[in-house]
Amino acid sequence: MSKIYTPGSVVGVDYTDFNGKKQTGLFLVLYDESLDSSVTFKNNIVCLKISSQIRQCSAYSSSLDDVSFLNKGSLVLCSKVHTFDKGQVFSTLGEVHYNVLKRVYRIYRRFITELERQVEDYF
């Protein structure tokens, strides 16, 4: 049985970027296949990128300054959705408070609503 990452977990992940370069980053877990009874493959998680680079801030980002185990100035980028195999996770830093997850999820839903608008308007 694979490890379970609950929504709100902050994980460190080793991954390869679009240029083929090895990267390490922090991500906020939104979804774990292990918690979904409608899927049989249980080894992926869906996450949002966490960054401390203010230049990546957008209408779809949220400050994580109220998360004590993260550096001040950390942001969750709700438009940067990533799927990872759980084998890529090398650490779990902790879990954000429910109110933080709720705030982030509302911004994520705004992003998904805009995505849906663009798909409907342009296809």
C-alpha positions, 0 to 999 in steps of 0.5 A, a space after each residue: 500500500 502506498 503512502 497517503 498524502 492528505 489535502 493540505 500536505 506540503 511535500 518536497 518533490 524531485 522532478 524534471 522540468 520542461 527543459 529536462 533539467 532536474 528540479 526540487 520544489 515544494 508543492 501543496 497536495 490537493 488530491 491523492 488517488 489513494 483517497 478516491 474510491 473511483 480509481 484503481 491506480 493509487 500512486 499519483 498526487 495532484 499538487 499546486 506549486 509553492 514559490 518564494 519568487 514574487 515575480 510568479 505572483 498572479 491573480 491566482 496565487 495566495 500568500 502562505 505567510 501564515 504557514 509557520 514551517 514555510 519561509 516568509 514570502 512563500 506563495 501557492 500558485 493556484 494556476 500551476 497544477 502538477 501531477 506526481 508519482 508518489 515516488 518523487 516525494 522525498 519529504 513531507 514538511 507538514 500540513 496547512 491549517 484548514 482555513 488556509 486550504 479553504 482560501 487556496 481552494 477558492 482561488 484554485 476554483 477561480 482559476 478553473 472557472 477561467 479555464 472553463 470559460 476559455 475552453 468554452 469561448 475558444 473551442 
